[in-house]
Amino acid sequence: MERLRSSPLHANISTALDKHLEVIHVVQSRRKDEIVNASNRQRQGASRCQDDRDVFALALAIREMSVATRKARTTLWCAFQMTLPK
């Protein structure tokens, strides 16, 4: 869209997209932690309480990703609207 406009977009657009990417990495990390911890507990026969903490951490990260996704979609729509000819 910057190429279509021949000028840079507002800094908030880049910030929202960077935040969205950051939150995606957090969700990926939480999911990996959950998988590793679940497989370790399965081998050791540990309690289920830790499993709940992993699920809650993942759920919180997904909630943050949902908010960041809505913001990114809104900012991309705004950037698109600014790109359209008048």
SETOR-342503 format. One line per 8 residues: their letters; for each residue x, y, z of N, C-alpha, C. Coordinates in steps of 0.2 Angstrom, whole numbers. Layout:
a	X Y Z X Y Z X Y Z  ...
This chain:
merlrssp	4 -6 0 0 0 0 4 6 0  10 6 3 15 11 3 17 13 -4  18 8 -8 20 9 -15 15 12 -19  9 10 -18 3 13 -21 2 20 -20  3 22 -14 3 29 -12 9 33 -13  14 30 -14 21 33 -16 23 37 -10  20 35 -4 22 39 3 21 34 8  25 35 14 24 30 19 17 31 23
lhanista	15 26 26 9 26 30 10 28 37  5 29 40 6 32 47 9 27 51  13 29 56 17 25 61 13 20 65  7 22 66 2 17 70 1 11 66  1 11 60 -1 5 56 5 0 56  11 3 56 17 -2 57 17 -5 64  15 0 69 15 -3 76 10 -8 77  4 -7 74 -1 -12 75 1 -19 72
ldkhlevi	4 -19 66 6 -25 62 12 -28 66  16 -24 69 22 -27 73 19 -30 79  15 -27 82 11 -30 88 8 -37 87  5 -37 81 1 -43 79 6 -49 78  12 -47 75 17 -52 74 20 -55 80  21 -50 85 24 -52 91 19 -56 95  12 -55 95 7 -59 99 7 -66 96  8 -66 89 7 -73 86 13 -77 88
hvvqsrrk	19 -74 89 25 -78 92 24 -80 99  20 -76 103 19 -78 110 14 -84 110  9 -84 105 4 -89 105 8 -96 103  12 -95 98 16 -101 96 21 -104 102  24 -99 105 28 -101 111 24 -105 117  18 -102 118 13 -105 123 11 -112 121  10 -112 115 7 -119 112 13 -124 113  19 -122 111 25 -127 111 26 -129 119
deivnasn	25 -124 123 26 -125 130 21 -130 133  15 -129 130 9 -134 132 11 -141 130  13 -142 124 14 -148 121 20 -152 124  25 -148 126 31 -151 129 29 -153 136  26 -149 140 24 -150 147 19 -156 147  14 -156 142 10 -162 142 13 -168 141  18 -168 136 21 -175 135 26 -177 141  29 -172 144 33 -173 150 29 -176 156
rqrqgasr	23 -173 157 18 -175 162 16 -182 161  14 -183 155 12 -190 153 17 -195 155  23 -194 153 28 -199 155 29 -200 162  29 -194 166 30 -194 173 24 -196 177  18 -195 175 12 -196 178 11 -190 183  13 -184 182 12 -178 186 5 -176 187  4 -171 191 -3 -169 193 -6 -165 187  -12 -164 187 -16 -160 181 -16 -153 182
cqddrdvf	-14 -151 188 -14 -143 190 -10 -139 185  -4 -142 184 1 -138 179 -2 -138 172  -6 -143 170 -9 -143 164 -14 -138 163  -17 -136 168 -22 -131 168 -19 -124 167  -13 -123 171 -9 -117 170 -7 -116 163  -5 -121 160 -3 -121 153 -9 -119 148  -14 -122 149 -20 -120 145 -22 -113 147  -22 -111 153 -24 -104 154 -19 -99 151
alalaire	-13 -100 151 -8 -96 148 -9 -96 140  -11 -101 137 -12 -101 130 -19 -98 129  -24 -99 133 -30 -95 132 -29 -87 132  -25 -85 137 -24 -78 138 -20 -75 132  -15 -79 129 -11 -77 123 -16 -77 117  -21 -82 117 -25 -82 111 -30 -76 111  -32 -74 117 -36 -68 118 -33 -62 116  -26 -61 118 -22 -55 116 -21 -55 108
msvatrka	-21 -61 105 -20 -62 98 -26 -59 95  -32 -61 98 -38 -59 95 -39 -52 95  -37 -48 100 -37 -41 100 -33 -38 95  -26 -41 95 -21 -38 90 -24 -39 83  -27 -45 82 -29 -46 75 -35 -41 73  -39 -40 77 -44 -35 76 -41 -28 74  -36 -26 79 -33 -19 77 -29 -19 71  -26 -25 69 -22 -25 63 -27 -25 57
rttlwcaf	-32 -28 57 -37 -28 52 -40 -21 51  -41 -18 57 -44 -11 56 -39 -6 53  -33 -7 55 -27 -2 53 -26 -4 45  -26 -10 43 -25 -12 36 -31 -9 32  -37 -9 35 -43 -6 31 -42 1 30  -40 5 36 -38 12 36 -33 13 30  -27 9 30 -22 10 25 -25 9 18  -29 5 18 -32 3 11 -36 9 9
qmtlpk	-40 12 13 -44 18 12 -40 24 10  -34 25 13 -30 30 12 -27 29 5  -26 23 3 -23 21 -3 -27 22 -9  -34 22 -9 -38 22 -14 -38 29 -17  -39 30 -24 -39 37 -26 -45 41 -24  -44 47 -24 -50 51 -22 -54 54 -27
